[in-house]
């Protein structure tokens, strides 16, 4: 949703609701922060110093945005009329559309950092929305659109990558693979990038607008706990059952886990269904026939106002599409689904435990054939 805000298609206030309004009635909300996990004792310690015991624990702490890791970035985001923006935080999302509206001429540069990245389609979706906005407002001929990504590919699934390269070519967007943002110099309006293929080689790029996707990581309490995490600081789970590999009373979902799939809300919805089955079985003492997660995730790749490629795939990076049509082409229907239907599913169904991904819809639409 933040991407659509940055593209001027949604309002920021549509993206959030008070926590008190969305928590289940029977949930006990402890307004504190976990600062230490002790899985051997089945305890967590909070910032206030309270010790909380548990029989089972679900870890869903997400990722943190590390803007401060890029020298000059925080200064640029705070500096008036610097041209630096980011859709990843509600503090900065409105800046994106503001700078697009005020754009006159020059480079508009977009970045994708070294993984992990939550919603990995978002850094390039705003490229296409910016191009669409500039076209419709008579400014496209004055803009050089540049997408610098630290990844070696445009998208991880070949079918959708091939489709996106066609969009890139049609829109005349410069794409540089394996190019990572090192520093922002907001007073000079320059960004410094490193070439990941040639260590030590850097590029200085002038910009009028710079949209930055920040480096991301799990929170300190989790990544500093070697008992719970892998070498990268992610909760170490059995990728099929979502149960921790060393502590059987711990489960996890979402961005903080080491599950080898894209970190999206669609993935979390599917994981919730697996978690409901497997944790429910554990609570009742039945752990034989556990539900299996296939890595389902989805990235609605908005390629302009009213255009979207709905990417759906599994652990093997194989398409796992819901609709009986080719989702590797731009579609107004998929844009409508992304912009208007999915938010309602999130607020009304997913947060209330009624949406566990499109698996049943997919089976029905494909007449029971396939997954």
C-alpha positions in Angstrom: 0.0 0.0 0.0 2.9 2.4 0.8 4.0 2.1 -2.9 0.6 3.4 -4.0 0.9 6.3 -1.6 4.3 7.1 -3.0 2.8 7.0 -6.5 -0.1 9.3 -5.5 -2.8 6.7 -5.8 -3.6 6.2 -2.1 -3.6 8.3 1.0 -1.3 7.5 3.9 -4.2 7.4 6.4 -5.6 4.4 4.5 -2.6 2.3 5.5 -3.1 2.0 9.2 -5.6 1.5 12.0 -5.2 1.7 15.8 -3.8 -1.6 17.3 -6.7 -1.6 19.8 -9.2 -1.9 16.9 -7.6 -4.9 15.2 -6.5 -7.1 18.1 -8.8 -10.0 18.9 -11.1 -9.4 21.8 -9.5 -12.2 23.9 -6.0 -11.1 23.3 -4.0 -9.7 26.2 -2.0 -6.8 24.9 1.2 -6.2 26.8 2.4 -2.7 25.8 6.1 -3.4 26.1 9.0 -4.6 24.0 10.8 -7.9 24.2 14.6 -7.4 24.8 15.7 -10.9 25.5 14.7 -14.5 24.7 15.5 -17.4 27.0 14.2 -20.4 25.0 15.7 -23.0 27.4 13.6 -21.6 30.2 10.6 -20.7 28.0 10.8 -17.1 29.0 11.1 -13.6 27.5 12.2 -10.5 29.3 10.7 -7.1 28.4 12.2 -3.6 28.3 10.5 -2.8 31.7 12.2 -5.8 33.2 9.2 -8.1 33.4 9.7 -11.9 32.9 6.9 -13.6 30.8 6.7 -17.4 30.8 5.2 -19.3 28.0 4.1 -22.8 27.1 4.3 -22.1 23.3 5.6 -19.0 21.6 5.1 -17.6 18.1 7.8 -15.3 16.9 6.7 -12.7 14.4 8.9 -9.7 15.0 9.4 -8.7 11.4 12.3 -6.7 10.0 13.8 -3.4 11.1 14.6 -0.6 8.7 18.3 0.5 9.0 18.3 3.8 7.3 21.3 4.9 9.5 23.5 2.3 7.8 23.8 4.4 4.7 25.9 7.5 5.4 24.0 10.7 4.6 20.7 9.0 4.0 18.9 10.1 7.3 20.2 13.6 6.7 18.9 13.6 3.2 15.4 12.3 4.3 15.2 15.1 6.8 16.7 17.9 4.7 14.1 20.1 3.0 13.8 19.7 -0.7 16.7 17.2 -0.9 14.9 15.0 -3.3 15.6 12.0 -1.1 12.6 9.8 -0.3 11.6 6.2 0.7 8.3 4.4 0.6 9.4 1.9 3.3 8.5 4.1 6.3 5.3 6.1 6.9 7.6 9.0 8.0 8.9 9.4 4.4 6.3 7.9 2.1 4.6 11.2 1.3 7.9 12.6 0.2 8.0 10.4 -2.9 4.9 11.8 -4.5 5.9 15.4 -3.4 9.2 15.1 -5.2 7.6 13.6 -8.3 5.1 16.5 -8.4 8.0 19.0 -8.1 10.3 17.3 -10.6 11.6 19.4 -13.5 14.5 17.5 -15.1 17.4 15.2 -14.4 17.9 11.7 -13.0 15.4 9.9 -10.9 17.2 7.0 -9.2 15.7 4.1 -7.4 17.7 1.5 -5.2 17.4 -2.1 -4.0 19.8 -3.0 -1.2 21.5 -6.3 -0.4 18.8 -8.8 1.0 16.9 -9.3 3.1 14.1 -7.0 1.9 10.5 -7.1 3.0 8.1 -6.9 0.0 10.9 -7.2 -2.5 8.8 -6.2 -5.4 8.2 -2.7 -3.9 11.5 -1.1 -4.9 10.8 -1.5 -8.6 7.0 -0.9 -8.4 7.6 2.7 -7.6 9.8 3.0 -10.7 6.9 2.0 -12.9 4.5 4.3 -11.1 6.9 7.2 -11.4 7.2 6.6 -15.1 3.5 6.4 -15.5 3.0 9.7 -13.5 5.7 11.5 -15.6 4.1 10.3 -18.9 0.7 11.5 -17.9 2.0 14.9 -16.7 4.1 15.7 -19.7 7.5 15.4 -17.9 8.7 12.0 -19.1 11.1 13.5 -21.8 12.9 15.4 -19.1 13.6 12.4 -16.8 16.2 9.7 -16.9 14.9 6.8 -14.8 17.6 4.6 -13.2 17.0 1.4 -11.2 20.1 0.2 -9.3 19.6 -3.2 -7.6 22.1 -5.2 -5.6 20.5 -8.3 -7.0 21.9 -10.3 -10.0 18.4 -10.5 -11.5 15.4 -8.2 -12.0 13.1 -10.7 -10.3 13.7 -14.1 -8.8 11.2 -16.0 -10.9 12.1 -16.2 -14.6 8.5 -16.0 -15.9 7.9 -12.7 -14.2 11.4 -11.4 -14.7 11.0 -11.9 -18.5 7.7 -9.9 -18.4 9.3 -7.1 -16.3 12.2 -6.8 -18.7 9.7 -6.0 -21.4 8.1 -3.3 -19.2 11.6 -1.9 -18.6 12.4 -1.8 -22.3 9.0 -0.2 -23.2 9.4 2.4 -20.5 13.1 3.2 -21.4 14.3 2.5 -17.8 18.0 2.1 -17.2 18.6 -1.0 -15.0 21.9 -1.7 -13.4 22.2 -5.1 -11.7 24.6 -5.8 -8.8 24.9 -2.1 -8.0 24.5 -1.3 -4.3 24.0 2.1 -2.6 27.0 3.1 -0.3 26.4 6.7 0.5 24.1 9.7 -0.1 25.5 13.2 -0.3 22.3 15.2 0.0 23.9 18.7 -0.3 25.5 17.8 -3.6 22.6 15.6 -4.7 24.9 12.7 -5.4 24.6 9.0 -4.6 27.6 6.7 -4.5 27.2 3.1 -5.6 29.5 0.1 -5.5 29.8 -2.5 -8.2 29.3 -5.9 -6.6 31.1 -7.6 -9.5 34.2 -5.4 -9.1 35.1 -4.8 -5.4 36.4 -1.3 -4.9 34.8 0.1 -8.0 32.3 2.9 -7.3 30.0 5.1 -9.3 28.9 8.7 -8.4 25.4 9.4 -9.7 23.7 12.8 -9.8 20.0 12.8 -8.9 17.1 15.1 -8.8 15.0 12.5 -6.9 16.5 9.5 -5.1 14.2 6.8 -3.8 16.0 4.5 -1.3 15.0 1.1 -0.1 16.9 0.8 3.2 19.0 -2.1 4.4 17.0 -4.4 6.7 17.6 -6.9 9.4 15.9 -8.7 12.3 15.7 -6.8 15.7 18.6 -6.9 18.2 16.8 -9.2 20.7 16.4 -11.9 18.0 19.5 -11.6 15.9 21.8 -11.6 19.0 20.3 -14.9 20.3 22.3 -17.7 18.7 20.1 -20.4 20.2 17.2 -19.2 18.1 18.8 -17.9 14.9 20.9 -19.0 12.0 24.1 -17.3 11.0 22.2 -14.4 9.4 20.2 -13.6 12.5 16.9 -15.1 11.3 14.6 -17.4 13.4 15.7 -20.9 12.3 12.6 -22.9 11.4 11.8 -26.2 9.7 10.7 -24.7 6.4 7.8 -27.2 6.0 6.2 -27.1 9.5 7.3 -23.6 10.7 8.4 -25.2 14.0 11.8 -24.2 15.4 14.6 -26.7 14.6 15.8 -26.9 18.2 12.9 -25.8 20.4 9.7 -27.7 19.7 7.5 -25.2 21.6 8.5 -22.3 19.4 7.0 -21.4 16.0 7.5 -18.5 13.7 6.0 -16.7 10.7 6.8 -13.7 8.5 9.8 -11.6 7.8 11.9 -12.5 10.9 12.2 -16.2 9.8 14.8 -17.9 7.6 12.1 -19.4 5.4 13.6 -19.3 1.8 10.7 -17.4 0.2 9.9 -13.8 -0.5 8.9 -11.8 2.6 5.3 -10.7 1.8 1.9 -10.4 3.5 0.7 -13.1 1.1 3.4 -15.4 2.5 2.3 -14.6 6.1 -1.3 -15.4 5.2 -0.4 -18.9 3.9 1.9 -19.4 6.9 -0.9 -18.6 9.3 -2.9 -21.6 7.9 0.0 -23.9 8.5 0.6 -22.5 11.9 -3.0 -22.9 12.9 -2.9 -26.6 12.0 0.4 -27.4 13.5 0.3 -25.4 16.7 -3.3 -26.6 17.2 -2.1 -30.2 16.9 0.7 -29.6 19.3 -1.6 -28.1 21.9 -3.8 -31.2 21.7 -0.8 -33.6 21.7 -1.2 -34.7 18.1 2.0 -34.1 16.0 1.9 -36.9 13.5 0.2 -35.5 10.5 1.5 -32.0 10.3 0.5 -29.4 7.6 3.3 -28.6 5.1 4.1 -25.2 3.8 5.2 -25.1 0.2 6.7 -21.6 0.3 3.7 -19.9 -1.3 4.2 -16.1 -1.7 2.9 -13.4 -3.9 4.1 -10.1 -5.3 1.5 -7.9 -7.0 3.9 -6.1 -9.4 2.2 -2.8 -10.2 3.6 -1.6 -13.5 1.5 1.6 -13.8 -1.9 3.1 -12.8 -4.4 0.3 -13.6 -1.7 -2.3 -14.6 -0.3 -5.2 -12.6 1.5 -8.5 -13.0 0.4 -10.8 -10.2 3.4 -13.0 -9.4 2.6 -16.1 -7.3 5.2 -18.8 -6.6 6.7 -21.4 -4.2 10.0 -22.4 -2.6 11.2 -23.7 -6.0 10.5 -20.3 -7.7 7.9 -22.0 -9.8 4.7 -20.1 -10.6 1.8 -21.1 -8.3 -1.0 -19.0 -9.9 -4.5 -18.6 -8.5 -6.4 -17.5 -11.6 -7.0 -19.6 -14.8 -5.2 -17.1 -17.0 -1.6 -16.1 -17.6 -0.6 -13.9 -14.7 2.7 -13.0 -16.3 1.1 -10.2 -18.4 -0.1 -6.8 -17.3 -3.7 -6.8 -16.2 -6.3 -4.2 -15.1 -8.1 -7.0 -13.2 -4.9 -7.7 -11.2 -4.4 -4.0 -10.4 -8.0 -3.8 -9.1 -7.3 -6.8 -7.0 -4.1 -5.3 -5.6 -5.4 -1.7 -5.0 -8.9 -2.3 -3.9 -9.6 -6.0 -3.0 -6.5 -7.0 -1.1 -6.7 -4.2 1.4 -10.2 -5.3 2.3 -9.0 -8.9 2.6 -6.3 -7.8 4.9 -8.4 -5.7 7.3 -11.6 -7.7 7.3 -10.4 -11.3 6.8 -6.7 -11.9 7.4 -6.5 -10.0 10.7 -9.6 -11.8 11.9 -8.3 -15.2 11.1 -10.5 -15.8 8.1 -7.9 -15.7 5.3 -5.1 -18.2 5.0 -4.1 -17.5 1.4 -5.8 -18.4 -1.9 -5.1 -22.1 -1.9 -8.8 -23.1 -1.8 -9.7 -20.4 -4.4 -6.9 -21.7 -6.6 -8.2 -25.3 -6.3 -11.7 -24.2 -7.2 -10.7 -22.0 -10.1 -8.5 -24.7 -11.6 -11.3 -27.3 -11.1 -9.3 -29.2 -8.4 -6.3 -29.7 -10.7 -2.9 -29.0 -9.3 -2.1 -27.3 -6.0 
